[in-house]
Amino acid sequence: VQPVDQNHTVFRATSDARDAFGNLLVTAYVVERPDGQWSLMLVNKDRNRSHGVQIKFVDAGGKPDRHFIGQVDRITFGANEYQWRPNSADGRAQPDGPQVKSTVSGGNGAVYSLPKASITILRGKIGS
């Protein structure tokens, strides 16, 4: 998380993306950065399916829910960017990156796509 020489505030994050057996498929981690942006890491543990997620920031103090606004930076590293090819001591990754960078639009009700078996970072400003 950048900038690295300043304090970041970590918040609790939850997900309701589960499979038919109740296993959690998407894990979320969120920080408020010192530059006023928010960074959210989403881990899609589902090896077979992509998932679309909506993001809302809920204030325990009763303030209205917030969401990403404006342009949101998106960085994804998943099954399309990295595959391990086992071969005893000669195993290797192919492909081995790079991550995919893009910009998406935020907004109330925006859906963010998480490719199968991926880690996605969303970074931007939030508002109501």
Sequence and secondary structure as in RCSB ss.txt:
>XXXX:A:sequence
VQPVDQNHTVFRATSDARDAFGNLLVTAYVVERPDGQWSLMLVNKDRNRSHGVQIKFVDAGGKPDRHFIGQVDRI
TFGANEYQWRPNSADGRAQPDGPQVKSTVSGGNGAVYSLPKASITILRGKIGS
>XXXX:A:secstr
  STTS  EEE      B TT  B EEEEEEE TTS EEEEEEE  SS  EEEE  B  TTS   BEEEEEEEEE
EE TTTEEEE  GGG EEEEE   EEEEEE  TT EEEE TTEEEEEEEEEE 
